[in-house]
């Protein structure tokens, strides 16, 4: 009989969001008349920007002609999109990132998992707690951890607690680690990092030969002009960091699928024989072998994000969701709940009421208010006692959800 990958058997209670889906499905079956409002999974609700839609329609028309038809494209992404990304997202902010250091993909969730393909199994790995579950689960699946303990933490991972006591800022490890996952603005807490805080991480990484995997999926939601949008705004980051970005949340591409990963040339790791190896070449080879690229049509839509009209429409989307976040912060604060996040990120991080744990609060809101959120403990042991609400929904649903919660 064929053998399975036993590492999958170490995963605790399934992936967080399918578990939420399971509970919601059971509730829906028992309460078919209930009008659920979902503020849990961070999926967008508003239509794609007009500029992106028009660009994709034009691309479809091109594909219907002999001269305009496109088959397999470059696995790394079309040059015109990579150049637009490099100029608008990095060079305009003073980052020394060139177009050929950008790899276009179908999702930063995929890339943050697939990056493990080019990294050795002996790396000491640090993750924040709470944490976006993909960072942990992908390492479990790849056999880079031991079993999970009673709190759900896996042996072999170095957990960095982020909570109200430390201002949701993880402390620099006291011992060397090789691989560091950072996400700012943070999912799930909504916390942000200053340039000084990121500089401390970059200095640590350079001193210890570490690699920072920096998830900037929510950078478009930053409101403070003093806050960095990219790890590459920090001097020395090219020597120690890879960055993941996505069009999913800022431009509504969750169902369209387009993202990017930045791997600077000259960034190096060490082979088993001690030789230094450039990571750009390894990732380029990995993508060329295992990935056929994002469709021409989608990439034309992503390119339109950087047009004059596209920039305005994307900013309108971002503003809309941040206005939702402000409503959630205001109305929940008025109920007496302690609120974090929601100022530079589309997530609001809530301290659960006294005597109620994360899943208990989830069930309470589901059963009493018919509102779906995300239990903080699903993001890690340090997330126990917290709860996440997403600002990704219609204005009417957000207002109604707040009214229901206030009435409890």
C-alpha positions in Angstrom: 0.0 0.0 0.0 1.2 3.5 -0.8 2.7 5.4 2.1 1.4 8.8 3.1 3.3 11.9 4.3 3.0 11.3 8.1 3.8 15.0 8.7 0.2 15.8 7.7 -0.9 13.7 10.6 0.8 16.0 13.1 -1.5 18.9 12.1 -3.8 20.0 14.9 -7.6 19.9 14.4 -7.5 20.8 10.7 -6.8 24.2 9.3 -8.4 27.1 11.2 -10.7 28.3 8.5 -12.2 24.9 7.6 -12.9 24.4 11.3 -14.8 27.6 11.3 -16.6 26.5 8.2 -17.6 23.2 9.8 -19.1 25.0 12.9 -20.9 27.5 10.7 -22.3 24.7 8.5 -23.7 22.9 11.6 -25.2 26.1 12.9 -26.8 26.8 9.5 -28.3 23.3 9.2 -29.9 23.7 12.6 -30.9 27.3 12.0 -31.8 27.7 8.4 -33.7 31.0 9.0 -30.7 32.7 10.5 -29.1 35.6 8.5 -25.4 35.1 9.1 -23.0 38.0 8.7 -19.4 36.7 8.1 -16.6 38.9 9.5 -14.2 36.0 9.9 -12.2 35.0 6.8 -10.4 38.0 5.3 -12.1 37.8 1.9 -13.0 41.0 0.1 -16.6 41.8 -1.0 -16.5 44.9 -3.3 -16.2 44.6 -7.1 -12.9 44.6 -8.9 -11.7 48.1 -9.9 -13.1 49.2 -13.3 -9.6 49.8 -14.6 -8.7 46.2 -13.9 -11.9 44.9 -15.4 -11.5 46.9 -18.6 -7.8 45.8 -18.9 -8.8 42.2 -18.6 -11.6 42.5 -21.1 -9.2 44.0 -23.6 -6.8 41.2 -22.9 -9.5 38.6 -23.6 -10.2 40.3 -26.9 -6.5 40.2 -27.7 -6.5 36.5 -27.0 -9.2 36.1 -29.7 -6.9 37.2 -32.4 -4.0 35.5 -34.1 -1.6 38.4 -33.4 -2.7 39.0 -29.8 -3.0 35.4 -28.6 -0.7 34.4 -25.7 0.2 30.9 -24.8 2.7 30.0 -22.0 4.1 33.2 -20.6 7.3 33.6 -18.6 7.1 31.8 -15.3 8.5 34.8 -13.5 5.8 37.1 -14.9 5.6 39.5 -17.9 8.3 42.1 -17.9 5.8 45.0 -18.2 4.1 44.0 -15.0 7.3 43.4 -13.1 8.6 46.8 -14.2 5.3 48.5 -13.1 5.6 46.8 -9.7 9.2 47.6 -9.2 8.7 51.3 -10.1 5.5 51.9 -8.1 5.8 49.7 -5.1 9.5 49.8 -4.4 11.6 52.3 -6.3 9.1 55.1 -5.6 9.6 54.5 -1.9 13.4 54.5 -2.2 13.9 50.7 -2.3 16.6 49.3 -4.6 14.5 46.6 -6.2 14.7 45.8 -9.9 12.1 44.2 -12.1 14.0 41.0 -12.5 14.0 40.5 -8.7 10.2 40.3 -8.8 8.4 37.0 -9.3 4.7 37.2 -10.2 2.6 34.3 -8.8 -1.0 33.2 -8.1 -0.9 34.0 -4.4 1.4 35.0 -1.5 -0.1 32.2 0.5 1.3 29.8 -2.0 4.7 31.6 -2.2 5.1 31.7 1.6 4.7 27.9 1.6 6.6 27.1 -1.6 9.6 29.1 -0.5 10.5 26.2 1.8 11.3 24.2 -1.4 14.6 26.1 -1.6 15.5 26.2 2.1 17.2 23.4 4.1 15.5 21.2 6.7 18.0 22.1 9.5 17.0 25.7 9.8 15.9 27.0 13.2 12.6 28.7 12.6 11.0 31.6 14.5 7.3 32.6 14.2 5.2 35.1 16.1 2.4 33.9 18.3 -0.4 34.5 17.3 0.6 33.9 13.7 -1.0 33.4 10.2 -1.5 29.6 10.4 0.1 28.9 6.9 3.6 29.8 8.2 3.4 27.1 10.8 1.3 24.4 9.0 3.5 24.6 5.9 6.6 23.8 8.0 4.7 21.0 9.7 3.7 19.5 6.3 7.3 19.7 5.2 8.6 17.8 8.2 10.5 20.7 9.8 8.8 20.4 13.2 8.1 17.9 15.9 4.7 17.1 17.3 2.4 19.7 18.8 2.2 20.0 22.6 -0.9 20.6 24.8 -1.0 24.3 23.8 -0.8 23.5 20.1 2.8 24.7 19.8 5.1 22.5 17.7 8.4 21.2 18.9 11.3 22.7 16.8 9.7 26.1 16.3 10.7 29.2 18.3 7.6 31.1 19.3 7.7 34.9 19.8 4.7 36.0 21.8 2.9 39.2 20.7 0.2 40.5 23.0 -1.0 43.6 24.8 1.7 43.2 27.4 4.5 43.9 24.9 2.5 46.2 22.6 2.2 43.4 20.0 5.9 43.7 19.2 7.8 40.5 19.3 11.1 40.6 21.2 14.3 39.8 19.2 15.3 36.2 20.0 18.0 35.8 22.6 19.5 33.0 20.7 20.3 32.6 17.0 17.5 31.5 14.6 17.9 31.0 10.9 14.4 31.7 9.5 12.1 34.5 10.8 8.5 35.0 9.7 7.3 38.6 10.1 4.0 40.0 8.9 3.3 43.8 9.0 0.7 45.1 9.1 0.1 42.0 11.2 -2.5 39.3 10.5 -4.3 38.7 12.8 -3.6 41.5 15.4 -3.5 44.5 13.0 -0.3 45.7 14.7 2.3 47.6 12.7 6.1 47.9 12.9 8.1 51.1 12.8 11.3 51.6 10.8 13.3 51.3 14.1 11.7 48.0 14.9 12.3 46.6 11.5 15.9 47.9 11.6 16.4 45.9 14.8 15.2 42.7 13.0 17.4 43.4 10.0 20.4 44.0 12.2 19.7 40.8 14.0 19.4 38.9 10.8 22.6 40.2 9.3 24.5 39.5 12.5 23.3 35.9 12.7 23.1 35.0 9.0 19.3 34.7 9.3 16.7 35.1 6.6 13.5 37.2 7.2 10.4 36.1 5.3 8.4 39.3 5.3 4.7 39.3 4.5 3.5 42.7 3.4 0.1 41.6 2.1 -1.7 44.5 4.0 0.8 47.3 3.3 -1.8 49.3 1.3 -3.8 49.8 4.5 -1.1 51.7 6.4 -2.3 55.3 7.1 0.7 56.7 8.9 3.2 58.1 6.3 6.1 57.4 8.8 5.5 53.7 8.8 7.4 51.5 6.4 5.5 49.6 3.7 8.3 47.3 2.7 11.2 45.6 4.6 13.4 46.9 1.8 12.9 50.5 3.1 15.4 49.3 5.8 19.1 49.6 5.1 20.7 46.2 4.8 17.4 44.3 4.1 18.6 43.2 0.7 21.2 41.0 2.4 18.7 39.2 4.6 15.1 39.3 3.5 12.5 38.0 1.0 9.2 39.9 0.7 5.7 38.6 -0.2 2.9 40.9 -1.6 -0.5 40.4 -3.0 -3.1 42.1 -5.1 -5.8 40.2 -3.2 -6.8 42.7 -0.5 -5.9 46.1 -2.0 -7.4 45.5 -5.5 -9.9 42.7 -4.7 -8.0 39.9 -6.4 -8.9 37.2 -3.9 -10.8 35.3 -6.6 -8.6 36.5 -9.5 -5.3 35.4 -8.1 -2.2 37.5 -8.5 0.7 38.2 -6.1 4.4 38.6 -6.1 7.6 37.7 -4.3 10.7 39.8 -4.2 14.0 37.9 -4.0 17.0 40.3 -4.2 20.0 39.2 -6.2 23.0 38.7 -4.0 20.9 37.3 -1.1 22.6 34.1 -0.1 22.2 30.9 1.9 24.6 28.2 2.7 24.8 24.7 1.1 25.5 21.5 3.1 29.2 21.7 2.0 29.5 25.2 3.3 29.4 27.0 0.0 27.4 30.2 -0.3 24.5 29.9 -2.8 22.4 32.8 -4.3 18.7 32.3 -3.4 17.5 34.2 -6.5 18.8 31.4 -8.7 17.2 28.7 -6.6 13.8 30.4 -6.6 14.0 31.1 -10.3 14.7 27.4 -10.9 11.9 26.3 -8.6 9.4 28.6 -10.3 10.6 27.5 -13.8 10.1 23.9 -12.8 7.0 23.8 -10.7 5.0 26.9 -11.9 3.6 27.8 -15.3 2.9 31.5 -14.5 -0.1 33.6 -14.0 -2.5 34.1 -17.0 -1.9 36.9 -19.4 -5.4 38.2 -18.8 -4.9 38.4 -15.0 -1.5 40.1 -15.3 -3.0 42.8 -17.6 -5.6 43.4 -14.9 -2.8 43.7 -12.3 -0.9 46.1 -14.5 -3.9 48.3 -14.5 -3.7 48.7 -10.7 -0.8 51.1 -11.5 -2.6 53.2 -14.0 -3.9 56.7 -13.0 -7.5 55.4 -12.8 -6.4 52.2 -11.2 -4.6 53.9 -8.4 -7.6 56.0 -7.5 -10.0 53.1 -7.6 -7.7 50.9 -5.4 -7.4 53.8 -2.9 -11.2 54.1 -2.8 -11.4 50.3 -2.0 -8.8 50.6 0.7 -10.5 53.6 2.2 -13.9 51.8 2.2 -12.6 48.8 4.2 -10.7 51.1 6.6 -13.9 53.0 7.2 -15.5 49.7 8.0 -12.6 49.0 10.5 -13.2 52.4 12.1 -16.9 51.6 12.6 -16.0 48.2 14.2 -13.5 49.9 16.5 -15.9 52.7 17.5 -18.9 50.5 18.1 -17.2 47.7 19.9 -15.3 50.1 22.1 -18.6 51.7 23.1 -19.8 48.3 24.4 -16.8 48.2 26.8 -14.7 45.6 24.9 -11.0 46.2 24.7 -10.0 46.8 21.0 -6.7 46.7 19.2 -5.7 47.0 15.5 -8.0 48.3 12.8 -6.1 51.6 12.3 -3.5 50.5 9.8 -5.0 47.1 8.9 -8.4 45.7 8.0 -8.5 43.5 11.1 -9.7 44.4 14.6 -8.3 42.3 17.4 -10.6 42.1 20.4 -10.0 41.0 24.0 -12.7 38.5 24.8 -15.0 39.3 27.7 -14.0 38.0 31.1 -14.6 34.3 31.6 -14.9 33.6 27.9 -12.2 31.9 25.8 -11.7 32.4 22.1 -13.9 29.6 20.8 -16.4 30.3 23.5 -16.7 33.9 22.2 -16.9 32.5 18.6 -19.9 30.3 19.6 -21.5 33.1 21.6 -21.5 35.5 18.6 -22.5 32.8 16.2 -25.4 31.6 18.3 -26.6 34.8 19.8 -25.8 37.5 17.2 -25.4 35.3 14.1 -22.0 36.9 13.4 -19.0 34.9 12.4 -15.5 36.0 13.5 -12.2 34.2 14.0 -11.1 32.8 17.4 -7.7 34.1 18.4 -6.5 30.8 19.7 -6.7 29.5 16.1 -3.7 31.7 15.4 -1.6 30.3 18.2 -1.5 29.7 22.0 -0.8 33.4 22.7 -4.0 34.3 20.7 -6.2 32.6 23.4 -8.4 35.2 25.0 -8.6 37.3 21.8 -10.9 37.4 18.7 -10.5 38.8 15.2 -13.1 40.6 13.2 -12.5 41.5 9.5 -13.5 44.8 7.9 -14.0 43.1 4.6 -17.7 43.3 4.1 -20.5 45.6 2.9 -21.2 48.7 4.9 -24.7 47.5 5.7 -23.5 44.2 7.0 -20.8 45.8 9.2 -23.4 48.2 10.7 -25.9 45.4 11.2 -23.3 43.2 12.8 -22.3 45.9 15.2 -25.9 46.5 16.2 -26.4 42.8 16.9 -23.2 42.6 19.0 -24.1 45.8 20.9 -27.5 44.3 21.8 -26.0 41.2 23.4 
